[in-house]
Amino acid sequence: MTTLAEPTMALEMCDTTSAVPQVQVRAVSMLHGDPRHPVRALDGISLDIGPGEFVCVVGASGCGKSTLLNLLAGLDDPTVGSIAVAGRTSLMFQDAALFPWLTARGNVEVALELDGVARRDRRPQAEELLRTVHLEAFADRRPHELSGGMRQRVALARALARRCDLLLMDEPFGALDAMTRDLLHDELERLWIERGCAVMFVTHNVREAVRLADRVVLLSSRPGRVVGEFDIDLERPRRIGSPEVAELAAPIAERLREEVVRHGAR
């Protein structure tokens, strides 16, 4: 793989060969639309994610980030190439997409029912999951009675109901205010450490990626190709506004800017 960014300080080109991968993506391309005039969303992507690794994927709008998540979730099949995912996956979207007629507990119970949990066990398990995201006091509230951040917490509890080995997250905090997003970063990091699952987190916010990730993967503008991978060697917990995060985010953001300009000039 060709890398297009230089390592700096704690920011290094990564080596993912040391662990047995949770995810293996091999030379994957994805075409959409009319077969006579297809749109190439992804082009020859190869990528590994190790067990328990937190990977953030950044790139310009339309670069295929969400397409890649859908492929890993098994919602689509690649046009070319292969994908292998060990264990169970769960997918969380930017929109909480809760059922408005159900309570917070009810929304989580639906996920447990789909996962085959017996009726008698769903309520206590749903309440435990809501307790995990600090919403046990709001179990009987419906989505319209919850703030945006609370709705995303319910969505996170629902995603965790699958006891997944790989949590896929598609810009889940993008619509939230900065303070709420920062609090949910803390919650997500805590749950990731407790659960030990691998995470692939899609975002267009480079600082958010550096705040959260063990590794940042940079995709080119359409068609999406991996043009850089960066280990983030910063102690946790981190703050999105810290000088250390800003310093490591700067070269990735500059490389992303170059990619956006290059795409716009075509």
The 8 nearest C-alpha neighbors of each residue, nearest first, counted from 0:
[[1, 2, 226, 225, 45, 227, 44, 3],
 [0, 2, 3, 226, 227, 225, 4, 228],
 [3, 1, 227, 226, 4, 0, 228, 12],
 [2, 4, 227, 226, 1, 5, 254, 228],
 [5, 3, 2, 227, 6, 254, 250, 251],
 [4, 6, 7, 3, 12, 11, 2, 250],
 [7, 5, 11, 10, 12, 4, 8, 229],
 [6, 8, 10, 9, 11, 5, 247, 250],
 [9, 7, 10, 6, 11, 247, 232, 246],
 [10, 8, 232, 7, 11, 231, 233, 247],
 [9, 11, 7, 8, 6, 231, 230, 229],
 [12, 10, 6, 230, 229, 13, 9, 7],
 [11, 13, 229, 228, 6, 230, 14, 10],
 [12, 14, 230, 229, 11, 228, 15, 214],
 [13, 15, 16, 12, 17, 230, 228, 11],
 [16, 14, 17, 13, 18, 47, 49, 48],
 [15, 17, 14, 18, 19, 20, 47, 49],
 [16, 18, 15, 19, 14, 49, 20, 13],
 [19, 17, 16, 49, 20, 15, 50, 48],
 [18, 20, 49, 21, 17, 50, 16, 48],
 [21, 19, 49, 22, 48, 47, 18, 23],
 [20, 22, 50, 49, 85, 48, 84, 19],
 [23, 21, 84, 48, 20, 47, 83, 85],
 [22, 24, 47, 83, 82, 46, 20, 25],
 [23, 25, 82, 45, 46, 81, 47, 22],
 [24, 26, 45, 81, 27, 80, 82, 23],
 [27, 25, 43, 44, 80, 45, 28, 24],
 [28, 26, 80, 43, 44, 79, 25, 81],
 [27, 29, 42, 41, 43, 79, 78, 77],
 [28, 30, 78, 41, 77, 40, 39, 79],
 [29, 31, 39, 38, 40, 37, 78, 28],
 [32, 30, 38, 37, 39, 29, 40, 33],
 [31, 33, 37, 38, 34, 30, 36, 35],
 [32, 34, 37, 36, 35, 31, 38, 30],
 [35, 33, 37, 36, 32, 31, 30, 38],
 [36, 34, 33, 37, 32, 38, 31, 30],
 [37, 35, 33, 34, 38, 32, 31, 39],
 [38, 36, 32, 34, 33, 31, 30, 35],
 [37, 39, 31, 30, 40, 32, 36, 33],
 [38, 40, 30, 222, 41, 29, 37, 31],
 [39, 41, 222, 63, 29, 30, 221, 223],
 [42, 40, 223, 28, 29, 222, 39, 63],
 [41, 43, 28, 224, 222, 44, 223, 27],
 [42, 44, 26, 27, 28, 45, 224, 41],
 [45, 43, 27, 26, 224, 42, 225, 25],
 [46, 44, 25, 24, 26, 27, 43, 47],
 [45, 47, 24, 23, 44, 25, 48, 22],
 [48, 46, 23, 22, 20, 24, 49, 15],
 [49, 47, 22, 20, 21, 52, 50, 23],
 [48, 50, 20, 21, 52, 18, 51, 19],
 [51, 49, 21, 52, 197, 20, 48, 196],
 [50, 52, 197, 196, 195, 49, 53, 198],
 [51, 53, 197, 49, 50, 54, 198, 48],
 [54, 52, 198, 212, 213, 197, 199, 51],
 [55, 53, 199, 214, 212, 215, 213, 198],
 [54, 56, 200, 215, 208, 212, 201, 199],
 [55, 57, 216, 201, 215, 217, 200, 202],
 [58, 56, 217, 203, 202, 201, 218, 216],
 [57, 59, 218, 203, 217, 62, 219, 255],
 [58, 60, 62, 220, 61, 259, 203, 57],
 [61, 59, 62, 58, 203, 220, 63, 64],
 [60, 62, 63, 59, 221, 220, 64, 40],
 [63, 61, 221, 220, 223, 60, 59, 64],
 [62, 64, 66, 40, 223, 61, 65, 41],
 [65, 63, 67, 66, 62, 201, 68, 56],
 [64, 66, 68, 67, 63, 69, 169, 201],
 [67, 65, 63, 69, 64, 68, 70, 40],
 [66, 68, 70, 64, 65, 69, 63, 71],
 [69, 67, 65, 71, 70, 66, 72, 64],
 [70, 68, 72, 66, 74, 67, 71, 75],
 [69, 71, 75, 73, 67, 68, 72, 74],
 [70, 72, 68, 73, 69, 67, 82, 84],
 [73, 71, 69, 70, 74, 68, 88, 90],
 [72, 74, 70, 71, 75, 69, 76, 68],
 [73, 75, 69, 72, 70, 76, 71, 68],
 [76, 74, 70, 73, 69, 77, 72, 71],
 [75, 77, 70, 78, 73, 74, 29, 69],
 [78, 76, 29, 79, 28, 27, 80, 75],
 [77, 79, 29, 28, 30, 76, 80, 27],
 [78, 80, 28, 77, 27, 29, 81, 26],
 [81, 79, 27, 26, 25, 77, 28, 78],
 [80, 82, 25, 24, 27, 83, 26, 79],
 [83, 81, 24, 23, 25, 84, 80, 71],
 [84, 82, 23, 22, 85, 24, 81, 21],
 [85, 83, 22, 21, 86, 23, 82, 71],
 [86, 84, 21, 22, 83, 87, 164, 20],
 [87, 85, 164, 84, 88, 163, 165, 21],
 [86, 88, 163, 164, 165, 85, 89, 162],
 [87, 89, 165, 163, 166, 164, 72, 90],
 [88, 90, 166, 158, 163, 167, 165, 161],
 [89, 91, 167, 168, 166, 158, 92, 88],
 [90, 92, 168, 167, 169, 158, 171, 89],
 [93, 91, 169, 94, 171, 168, 95, 90],
 [94, 92, 171, 170, 169, 95, 172, 173],
 [93, 95, 96, 92, 171, 151, 174, 91],
 [94, 96, 154, 151, 97, 150, 93, 92],
 [97, 95, 94, 98, 154, 92, 93, 99],
 [98, 96, 95, 99, 106, 142, 154, 150],
 [97, 99, 101, 100, 106, 96, 142, 102],
 [100, 98, 101, 142, 97, 141, 143, 102],
 [99, 101, 98, 141, 102, 142, 97, 105],
 [102, 100, 105, 99, 98, 106, 141, 103],
 [101, 103, 141, 105, 140, 139, 104, 106],
 [102, 104, 138, 106, 105, 140, 141, 139],
 [105, 103, 138, 102, 107, 106, 125, 108],
 [106, 104, 102, 108, 101, 107, 103, 109],
 [107, 105, 103, 109, 108, 104, 101, 102],
 [106, 108, 157, 104, 110, 109, 105, 125],
 [107, 109, 105, 111, 110, 106, 121, 125],
 [110, 108, 112, 106, 107, 111, 105, 113],
 [111, 109, 113, 107, 108, 112, 157, 114],
 [110, 112, 114, 108, 109, 116, 113, 160],
 [111, 113, 109, 115, 114, 116, 110, 108],
 [114, 112, 110, 115, 111, 109, 116, 108],
 [113, 115, 111, 112, 116, 110, 161, 160],
 [114, 116, 112, 113, 117, 111, 110, 118],
 [117, 115, 112, 111, 114, 121, 118, 120],
 [118, 116, 120, 119, 115, 121, 112, 111],
 [117, 119, 121, 120, 116, 112, 122, 108],
 [120, 118, 117, 121, 122, 123, 116, 124],
 [121, 119, 118, 117, 122, 123, 124, 116],
 [122, 120, 124, 118, 108, 123, 119, 125],
 [121, 123, 125, 124, 120, 126, 108, 119],
 [124, 122, 126, 125, 121, 120, 127, 119],
 [123, 125, 127, 121, 126, 122, 120, 128],
 [126, 124, 128, 122, 127, 123, 107, 108],
 [127, 125, 129, 123, 124, 128, 130, 122],
 [126, 128, 130, 124, 125, 129, 123, 131],
 [129, 127, 131, 125, 130, 126, 156, 124],
 [130, 128, 134, 126, 135, 132, 131, 127],
 [129, 131, 135, 133, 127, 128, 132, 134],
 [130, 132, 128, 129, 133, 127, 156, 134],
 [131, 133, 129, 130, 134, 152, 156, 128],
 [134, 132, 130, 131, 135, 129, 136, 152],
 [135, 133, 129, 137, 136, 130, 132, 138],
 [134, 136, 130, 129, 137, 138, 133, 126],
 [137, 135, 134, 138, 133, 139, 130, 129],
 [136, 138, 134, 140, 135, 139, 103, 145],
 [137, 139, 104, 103, 135, 140, 136, 102],
 [140, 138, 102, 137, 103, 104, 141, 136],
 [141, 139, 102, 137, 138, 103, 144, 142],
 [140, 142, 102, 144, 143, 103, 101, 99],
 [143, 141, 145, 144, 99, 150, 140, 103],
 [144, 142, 145, 141, 99, 146, 140, 150],
 [145, 143, 142, 141, 140, 146, 137, 150],
 [146, 144, 142, 143, 149, 150, 147, 141],
 [147, 145, 149, 148, 150, 144, 143, 142],
 [148, 146, 150, 149, 151, 145, 175, 174],
 [147, 149, 151, 146, 150, 179, 152, 175],
 [150, 148, 152, 146, 151, 147, 145, 153],
 [149, 151, 153, 147, 152, 148, 145, 95],
 [150, 152, 154, 148, 153, 149, 95, 155],
 [153, 151, 155, 149, 154, 150, 132, 156],
 [152, 154, 156, 150, 151, 155, 157, 103],
 [155, 153, 151, 157, 152, 95, 156, 158],
 [154, 156, 152, 158, 157, 153, 151, 159],
 [157, 155, 153, 159, 158, 154, 128, 129],
 [156, 158, 107, 154, 160, 155, 159, 110],
 [159, 157, 155, 160, 156, 89, 154, 91],
 [158, 160, 156, 161, 157, 162, 155, 163],
 [161, 159, 157, 158, 162, 111, 156, 110],
 [160, 162, 163, 159, 158, 114, 89, 111],
 [163, 161, 160, 159, 164, 87, 158, 89],
 [162, 164, 87, 88, 161, 165, 89, 166],
 [163, 165, 196, 87, 86, 88, 197, 166],
 [166, 164, 88, 197, 163, 198, 196, 87],
 [167, 165, 198, 89, 88, 90, 197, 163],
 [166, 168, 90, 199, 198, 89, 200, 91],
 [169, 167, 200, 91, 90, 171, 92, 201],
 [168, 170, 92, 201, 171, 93, 91, 200],
 [171, 169, 202, 93, 201, 173, 172, 168],
 [172, 170, 93, 169, 92, 173, 168, 91],
 [173, 171, 175, 174, 170, 180, 93, 151],
 [172, 174, 170, 175, 171, 93, 202, 180],
 [173, 175, 172, 176, 93, 171, 94, 147],
 [176, 174, 172, 173, 180, 179, 177, 148],
 [175, 177, 179, 178, 180, 174, 173, 172],
 [176, 178, 180, 179, 181, 175, 182, 172],
 [179, 177, 181, 180, 176, 182, 175, 183],
 [180, 178, 182, 181, 176, 177, 148, 183],
 [179, 181, 183, 177, 178, 182, 175, 172],
 [180, 182, 184, 178, 179, 183, 177, 185],
 [183, 181, 179, 185, 184, 180, 178, 186],
 [182, 184, 186, 180, 185, 181, 187, 179],
 [185, 183, 181, 187, 182, 186, 188, 180],
 [184, 186, 188, 182, 183, 187, 189, 181],
 [187, 185, 183, 189, 184, 188, 190, 182],
 [186, 188, 190, 184, 189, 185, 183, 191],
 [187, 189, 191, 185, 186, 190, 184, 192],
 [190, 188, 186, 192, 187, 191, 185, 193],
 [189, 191, 193, 187, 192, 188, 194, 186],
 [190, 192, 188, 194, 193, 189, 195, 187],
 [191, 193, 189, 195, 190, 194, 188, 196],
 [194, 192, 190, 191, 195, 189, 196, 188],
 [195, 193, 191, 196, 192, 190, 162, 189],
 [196, 194, 51, 192, 191, 193, 197, 164],
 [197, 195, 51, 164, 194, 165, 191, 198],
 [196, 198, 51, 165, 52, 50, 53, 164],
 [199, 197, 53, 166, 165, 167, 54, 200],
 [198, 200, 54, 167, 55, 53, 168, 166],
 [199, 201, 55, 168, 167, 198, 56, 169],
 [202, 200, 56, 169, 170, 55, 168, 57],
 [203, 201, 170, 57, 204, 56, 200, 208],
 [202, 204, 57, 58, 205, 59, 201, 60],
 [205, 203, 207, 202, 206, 208, 57, 173],
 [206, 204, 208, 207, 248, 252, 203, 209],
 [207, 205, 209, 208, 248, 204, 210, 239],
 [206, 208, 210, 204, 205, 209, 211, 239],
 [207, 209, 205, 206, 211, 210, 55, 212],
 [208, 210, 206, 211, 207, 212, 244, 248],
 [211, 209, 207, 239, 208, 237, 206, 212],
 [212, 210, 208, 209, 207, 213, 188, 184],
 [213, 211, 214, 53, 54, 209, 55, 208],
 [212, 214, 53, 231, 54, 230, 52, 215],
 [215, 213, 230, 54, 212, 229, 231, 55],
 [214, 216, 55, 229, 228, 54, 56, 212],
 [215, 217, 228, 56, 227, 55, 57, 229],
 [218, 216, 227, 57, 226, 58, 225, 56],
 [219, 217, 225, 58, 224, 223, 226, 57],
 [218, 220, 223, 224, 258, 226, 58, 221],
 [219, 221, 62, 223, 222, 59, 262, 258],
 [222, 220, 62, 223, 40, 61, 219, 63],
 [221, 223, 40, 41, 39, 42, 220, 62],
 [222, 224, 41, 221, 62, 219, 63, 218],
 [223, 225, 219, 218, 42, 44, 226, 41],
 [224, 226, 218, 227, 217, 44, 219, 223],
 [227, 225, 2, 218, 217, 224, 219, 3],
 [226, 228, 2, 217, 225, 3, 216, 4],
 [227, 229, 216, 215, 12, 13, 217, 230],
 [230, 228, 12, 215, 11, 13, 214, 10],
 [229, 231, 214, 13, 11, 10, 213, 12],
 [232, 230, 213, 10, 214, 233, 229, 9],
 [231, 233, 9, 230, 10, 234, 213, 11],
 [234, 232, 231, 235, 9, 237, 243, 244],
 [233, 235, 236, 232, 237, 231, 243, 213],
 [236, 234, 237, 233, 238, 210, 211, 188],
 [235, 237, 234, 238, 185, 188, 210, 233],
 [238, 236, 235, 210, 239, 234, 241, 233],
 [239, 237, 241, 240, 210, 236, 244, 181],
 [238, 240, 210, 241, 206, 244, 207, 237],
 [241, 239, 238, 242, 245, 244, 206, 243],
 [240, 242, 238, 244, 243, 239, 245, 237],
 [243, 241, 245, 244, 246, 240, 247, 239],
 [244, 242, 246, 241, 245, 247, 233, 240],
 [243, 245, 247, 241, 246, 242, 248, 209],
 [246, 244, 242, 248, 243, 247, 249, 241],
 [247, 245, 243, 249, 244, 248, 242, 250],
 [246, 248, 244, 245, 249, 10, 243, 250],
 [247, 249, 245, 251, 246, 206, 250, 205],
 [248, 250, 252, 246, 251, 247, 245, 253],
 [251, 249, 253, 252, 248, 254, 247, 4],
 [250, 252, 254, 248, 253, 249, 255, 205],
 [253, 251, 255, 249, 250, 254, 248, 256],
 [252, 254, 256, 250, 255, 251, 249, 257],
 [253, 255, 257, 251, 256, 252, 250, 258],
 [254, 256, 252, 258, 253, 257, 251, 259],
 [255, 257, 253, 259, 258, 254, 252, 260],
 [258, 256, 254, 260, 255, 259, 261, 253],
 [257, 259, 261, 255, 256, 260, 219, 262],
 [258, 260, 256, 262, 261, 257, 263, 255],
 [261, 259, 263, 257, 262, 258, 256, 264],
 [260, 262, 258, 264, 259, 263, 257, 265],
 [261, 263, 259, 260, 264, 265, 220, 258],
 [264, 262, 260, 261, 265, 259, 258, 220],
 [265, 263, 261, 262, 260, 259, 258, 257],
 [264, 262, 263, 261, 260, 259, 220, 221]]
